[in-house]
Amino acid sequence: MDKEAAANVLEETKTAFLAKRKAELGDVTDAHAERVVKASLDWLDYITSMCNARQAANHARVRVEVIRMRFWEYNSHEANRRKEMGM
């Protein structure tokens, strides 16, 4: 599923994104760099994108499950109908 892949990529690269942004700050303590990065609009945008991608993937998964359930429900109904006609 493409939406699942997009969400996974953003989640898996979160640490790399944070490390890259911290390294760009130069010679500061790790804790200070992390606070600065996590307070930035870039970090907010990244986290927002990651959450939106996960939400889209979850919605897609639910839609697929609904379709799957309706298919099995239809098959079950048809099997019951055939059984009743054969009696």
HELIX and SHEET records of a PDB file:
HELIX    1   1 ASP A    2  GLU A   12  1                                  11    
HELIX    2   2 LYS A   14  GLU A   24  1                                  11    
HELIX    3   3 ASP A   30  LYS A   38  1                                   9    
HELIX    4   4 LEU A   41  GLY A   86  1                                  46    
END                                                                             
